[in-house]
Amino acid sequence: MPPVIGVGIAFGVVMGWFPHTSMIWHYPLQQIDAPAHYYFIRRILQEGLGAATHLWPNDAYYPPLFHLLAAGLVKVASVFGTDMPIYAAVNIVWLVTSGIVWPAGVLMLSTYWTRLVDSRLFSGAMAIIVPVLSVSSASHPFLMLARGPLFAYGLATSLLPYWLYATLRLCDALIDRWRRHTDDNTGQPAAAQPRIWPWIVGFIAIGGLCVFAHPRIVFSWLLLMAPFIVLRMPWKVIAALAGAVVCGAVALFVYMRASYQSNRYSNPASWFHTFVPSCSVPEALRTFITDNISGPAGWLMAVVTVLALVVIGFVIARPRTVFRHDDGEDGGYRNTRKDAISLVVAWLLLMLLFVCSTSLTGWFPNIVAAAWYRADTRPLSMIPFGMIPLLVFAACAAASTDASVSVPAPWNGGVRTEQGIRLTCAVLRRIVVVVVLAALAVVCQFGNTERAALSQSVYRNVQLTDDRPTEQLTSSKYHALSEVVKVTGTRAVIISDPLNGSMYAVSLYGANMFYPIYNPMKEKNGAKFEQTELAFASGEGDRLLGTVCPLGNGEAVYFLAMGPQAPSLQMFTFRQQYDMFHDEKLIDGYVRSGTLVKVRDLGRYGRGWALYRVDCAH
């Protein structure tokens, strides 16, 4: 029951954060990556499951798990006669994975240590507190919806705690198997074989699911698990893992060279040349130590974190058995000191990654943060993986019945108290630990302006107004696109700069936009995008006709002029590739030559807005 209560409260926190407006269920989220996710879902619905292997407009692979879940919801709803909007399906998948799957996963990871404390009341209290703490930070899951949105990576992040737990239990099973095998060889009494196959199967299944959600989550798993593996496993396993990492790095390098053309690969200092630090090093450290929780609650989190580090310092300095026997093992839990060191190292590695991704430039931070796209969003979402396990382990160590983290009794000549008094002290310690963590979980739900700001950002990004007429999707653009699709239908190809908001016509009206997302990429089967841009920029009518008319496959081809690029999309590095679609002299020249024929004047929505048909019969 406590786990259900804890996850239920966490889900309530997520639901309370989610914007309270009906528009989010019927209209698109106006963010740079949102049209791509809607396009991927629509493509699966139109082409079937086979489309999951090539969701990108150039038929490249994109992690499809989130989109398969959303498309599956739409299909299930249709079976019951309900026409579920794609936006509603996206919201439901995000709410379930963020409000239930994520806190339940963090709780499962925490039970790796709480199960070793011989107190049901303590474990029950932690089962309520930990899920609430998991949704207290603005870092995850809220950031994944408010920035990007990063649905695929966010889903993989929400699944990662399960993989971490399976990894730790598999390590335990392997070590126990090897230890028992050694005992058998030395003539020790035979012991029951440990249950290893369930953890092997679980590790492979959950790991495969995480990778299917987003392959780059492997880097996060490796960063968090490397300290545990290095300190626990035999050198042969460590060497094998190091070899796998090297092979993976080589494979990634080859893939990047083949998929993304650049002459900067040999010079790490020139990677991510457009990167601009988002904050100073002290600001980054403050964000990290407060778990990205603003206000007094953030500083309380920082204080509790420091206390947790102090407790863990005692555990490292005095390596005595902290936890009770685990699953009938002959001795106490054997990984106390190793886990303490591993958690601190993982925490420091996350800190290094976050500082590199937010505040530093040069070859070293470029290499460190490269696997996370150099931006701060993904490393920011990983902060809870450093903070929560640290707090849980320290809480379990402090609440243990052993006196390894207590102080000698001065009235007893420095000798530890007897068993009865020791147990009383342990109960008091548990009460203090639970009260502190419960207070932290409650306080973090109030005055958290950073998390509230993300909610307001999402709320604003689903509104349809003309307050900012050049933004991605305004009321005028919404109606203009509706009028466009009434003329073109959903089969004709429409060419337009996606950064003016035209890409939203795909999810809103099922339009066949030539640029359904902001960056369709020219690699693989994307040569047609670059060819179209070059042909349009040439000013040669025959070249343009010869390039774009075959795109229609017998259907008409249109060009839509719908204003300038939205200011909120200016972060796209290669936005200049669409400049020719805004060249009025170029467009007028095509009109005079008869290459483009205006079929609908949209001037009442915006100056110069118009729909043109490419005269392929010209």
Residue pairs with C-beta under 8 A, 6 or more apart in sequence:
2 123
2 124
2 125
2 127
2 128
3 104
3 107
3 127
3 131
5 127
5 128
6 103
6 107
6 127
6 128
6 129
6 130
6 131
6 132
7 100
7 103
7 104
7 107
7 131
9 128
9 131
9 132
10 99
10 100
10 102
10 103
10 131
10 132
10 134
10 135
11 95
11 99
11 100
11 103
13 99
13 132
13 135
13 136
13 445
14 95
14 98
14 99
14 135
14 141
14 142
15 95
15 99
17 142
17 451
17 452
17 454
17 455
18 24
18 91
18 95
18 455
18 458
19 455
19 458
19 459
19 462
21 459
21 462
21 463
23 462
23 463
23 464
24 87
24 91
24 458
24 459
24 462
25 85
25 87
25 88
25 91
26 85
26 87
26 88
27 87
27 462
27 464
27 508
28 34
28 35
28 38
28 87
28 462
28 473
28 504
28 507
28 508
29 87
29 90
29 145
29 149
29 458
29 461
29 462
30 461
30 462
30 471
30 472
30 473
30 504
30 568
31 147
31 148
31 149
31 461
31 472
31 568
32 148
32 518
32 568
32 569
32 571
32 572
33 148
33 149
33 150
34 148
34 149
35 498
35 503
35 504
35 506
35 507
35 516
35 517
35 518
36 516
36 517
36 518
37 66
37 67
37 90
37 149
37 151
37 152
38 86
38 87
38 90
38 506
38 507
39 57
39 503
39 506
39 507
39 516
39 517
40 55
40 62
40 64
40 67
41 67
41 70
41 71
41 74
41 86
41 89
41 90
42 86
42 506
42 507
42 510
43 51
43 55
44 51
44 52
44 55
44 64
44 67
44 68
44 71
45 71
45 74
45 75
49 68
52 64
52 67
52 68
53 61
53 64
54 60
54 61
55 61
55 62
55 64
55 67
56 62
56 520
56 521
56 524
57 515
57 516
57 517
57 520
57 521
57 526
57 529
58 520
58 521
58 522
58 523
58 524
58 525
58 526
58 529
59 524
59 525
60 259
60 521
60 523
60 524
60 525
60 526
62 152
63 152
63 156
63 212
63 213
63 214
63 215
64 152
64 212
65 152
65 155
65 156
65 209
65 212
65 213
65 214
66 93
66 97
66 151
66 152
66 154
66 155
66 213
67 151
67 152
69 93
70 86
70 89
70 90
70 92
70 93
71 89
73 84
73 89
73 92
73 93
74 84
74 86
74 89
77 83
77 84
77 89
78 84
86 507
87 507
90 151
93 151
93 155
94 141
94 144
94 145
94 151
94 154
97 141
97 154
97 155
97 158
97 159
98 135
98 141
98 142
98 144
98 145
98 154
98 158
99 135
99 141
101 158
101 159
102 134
102 135
102 140
102 141
102 157
102 158
102 161
103 130
103 131
103 132
103 134
103 135
104 131
105 158
105 159
105 160
105 161
105 162
105 165
106 130
106 131
106 133
106 134
106 161
106 384
106 388
107 127
107 130
107 131
107 134
108 161
108 162
108 165
109 161
109 162
109 164
109 165
109 388
109 389
110 126
110 130
110 388
110 389
110 392
111 123
111 127
111 165
112 165
112 168
112 169
113 323
113 339
113 389
113 392
113 393
113 396
114 122
114 123
114 126
114 127
114 392
114 396
115 123
115 326
116 323
116 324
116 326
116 333
116 396
117 123
117 323
117 324
117 396
117 399
117 400
118 324
118 401
119 399
119 401
119 430
121 430
122 399
122 430
122 433
122 434
125 434
125 438
126 392
126 395
126 434
126 437
129 434
129 437
129 438
129 441
130 388
130 392
132 441
132 444
132 445
133 388
133 391
133 437
133 440
133 441
133 444
134 384
134 388
135 141
135 142
136 291
136 293
136 297
136 441
136 444
136 445
136 448
136 451
137 291
137 292
137 293
137 383
137 384
137 387
137 444
137 451
138 292
138 293
138 294
138 448
138 450
138 451
138 453
138 454
139 291
139 292
139 380
139 381
139 382
139 383
139 384
140 154
140 157
140 158
140 381
140 382
140 383
140 384
141 154
141 157
141 158
141 381
142 451
142 454
142 455
143 150
143 377
143 380
143 381
143 454
144 150
144 151
144 153
144 154
144 157
144 381
145 154
145 454
145 458
146 454
146 455
146 457
146 458
147 377
148 377
150 377
150 378
150 381
152 213
152 214
153 214
153 216
153 217
153 378
153 381
154 381
155 213
155 214
156 210
156 211
156 213
156 214
156 216
156 217
157 217
157 220
157 381
157 382
159 206
159 209
159 210
159 213
159 217
160 210
160 217
160 220
160 221
160 385
161 385
162 206
162 210
163 203
163 206
163 207
163 210
163 221
164 221
164 224
164 225
164 385
166 199
166 202
166 203
166 206
166 207
167 203
167 207
167 221
167 225
167 228
168 228
169 199
169 202
170 196
170 199
170 200
170 202
170 203
171 228
171 229
171 232
171 233
172 199
172 326
172 335
173 194
173 195
173 196
173 199
174 196
174 233
174 237
175 232
175 233
175 334
176 194
176 329
177 193
177 194
177 196
178 234
180 191
180 193
180 194
183 189
183 191
184 190
184 191
191 330
207 221
210 217
210 218
210 221
211 217
211 218
216 371
216 372
218 248
219 371
219 372
220 372
220 378
220 382
220 385
222 245
223 346
223 349
223 350
223 353
223 382
224 346
224 350
224 385
226 241
226 346
226 349
227 341
227 342
227 343
227 345
227 346
227 349
228 338
228 339
228 342
228 346
229 237
229 238
229 241
230 238
231 338
231 341
231 342
232 335
232 338
232 342
233 241
252 371
253 265
256 265
257 265
259 523
259 524
260 523
261 523
264 270
264 271
264 273
267 363
268 363
268 366
268 367
269 362
269 363
269 366
271 363
271 366
271 367
271 370
271 374
272 366
272 370
272 374
274 573
275 361
275 366
275 374
275 375
277 358
277 359
277 360
277 361
278 358
278 359
278 376
279 287
279 358
279 359
280 359
281 355
281 359
281 360
283 358
283 359
284 354
284 355
284 358
284 359
285 351
285 355
287 354
287 358
287 380
287 383
288 350
288 351
288 354
288 355
288 383
288 386
289 301
289 302
289 305
290 298
290 299
290 301
290 302
291 298
291 301
291 305
291 383
291 384
291 387
292 298
292 380
292 383
292 450
293 301
293 444
293 448
293 450
293 451
294 447
294 448
294 449
294 450
294 451
295 447
295 448
295 449
296 443
296 447
297 440
297 443
297 444
297 446
297 447
297 448
298 448
300 439
300 440
300 443
300 444
301 387
301 440
301 444
304 391
304 436
304 437
304 440
305 387
305 390
305 391
307 394
308 390
308 391
308 393
308 394
308 395
309 344
309 390
309 394
311 394
311 397
311 398
311 405
312 340
312 343
312 344
312 390
312 393
312 394
312 397
314 397
314 404
314 405
315 322
315 336
315 337
315 340
315 397
315 404
315 405
316 337
316 340
316 341
316 344
318 404
318 405
319 336
319 337
320 336
320 402
320 404
321 331
321 332
321 333
321 336
321 402
321 404
322 332
322 333
322 336
322 396
322 397
322 400
322 402
322 404
322 405
323 332
323 333
323 336
323 396
323 400
323 402
324 332
324 333
324 400
324 401
325 331
325 332
325 333
326 332
326 333
336 397
339 393
340 393
340 397
343 389
343 390
343 393
344 390
346 385
346 386
346 389
347 386
347 387
347 390
350 379
350 382
350 383
350 385
350 386
351 386
352 368
353 368
353 369
353 372
353 379
353 382
354 376
354 379
354 380
354 382
354 383
356 364
356 365
356 368
356 369
357 365
357 368
357 369
357 372
357 374
357 375
357 376
357 378
357 379
357 380
358 376
358 379
358 380
366 374
369 379
372 378
372 379
391 437
395 433
395 437
397 404
397 405
398 405
398 429
398 432
398 433
399 426
399 429
399 430
399 433
399 434
400 426
401 422
401 423
401 426
403 416
403 417
403 422
403 425
406 416
406 422
406 425
406 429
408 414
408 415
408 416
409 415
409 416
409 417
409 421
416 422
417 425
464 473
464 474
464 475
464 478
465 474
465 475
466 474
466 475
466 476
468 474
468 567
469 476
469 563
469 606
470 563
470 564
470 566
470 567
471 501
471 566
471 567
471 568
472 501
472 504
472 566
472 568
472 569
473 501
473 504
474 501
476 605
476 606
477 500
477 501
477 504
477 562
477 563
477 605
477 606
478 508
479 605
480 562
480 602
480 605
480 606
480 609
481 502
481 504
481 505
481 508
481 509
481 511
481 562
482 508
482 509
483 600
483 602
484 494
484 505
484 511
484 558
484 560
484 600
484 602
484 611
485 505
485 509
485 510
485 511
487 558
487 599
487 600
487 611
488 494
488 511
488 512
488 556
488 558
488 611
490 509
490 510
490 511
490 512
491 512
491 555
492 512
492 552
492 555
492 556
492 557
492 558
493 512
493 513
493 514
493 548
493 551
493 552
493 555
493 556
493 557
493 558
494 502
494 505
494 511
494 512
494 513
494 514
494 557
494 558
494 559
494 560
495 514
495 515
495 532
495 536
495 548
495 557
495 558
495 559
495 560
495 581
495 614
496 502
496 513
496 514
496 515
496 559
496 560
496 561
496 562
496 581
497 515
497 562
497 565
497 578
497 581
497 582
498 513
498 515
498 516
498 517
498 518
498 578
499 518
499 565
499 566
499 569
499 572
499 575
499 578
500 562
500 563
500 564
500 565
500 566
501 562
501 563
501 566
502 513
502 515
502 560
502 562
503 513
503 515
503 516
503 517
503 518
505 511
505 513
506 512
506 513
506 516
512 555
514 529
514 532
514 551
515 529
515 578
518 569
518 572
519 572
519 574
520 526
520 529
521 529
522 529
522 530
528 551
530 577
531 547
532 547
532 548
532 551
533 577
533 578
533 580
535 543
535 544
535 546
535 547
535 548
536 544
536 548
536 580
536 581
536 586
537 580
537 583
537 586
538 544
539 586
539 589
539 590
541 590
541 593
541 594
541 595
541 618
544 590
544 595
544 614
545 595
545 614
545 615
545 616
545 618
548 557
548 614
549 557
549 614
549 616
551 557
552 616
556 613
556 614
556 616
557 613
557 614
557 616
558 599
558 611
558 612
558 613
558 614
559 581
559 587
559 596
559 611
559 612
559 613
559 614
560 610
560 611
560 612
561 581
561 582
561 587
561 608
561 609
561 610
561 611
561 612
562 602
562 606
562 609
563 606
563 607
563 608
563 609
564 582
565 575
565 578
565 582
569 575
580 586
584 608
587 596
587 612
590 596
590 612
591 597
591 598
591 612
594 615
594 618
595 614
595 615
595 618
596 612
596 613
596 614
596 615
597 612
597 613
597 615
598 610
598 611
598 612
599 611
599 612
599 613
600 610
600 611
601 609
601 610
602 609
602 610
602 611
603 609
603 610
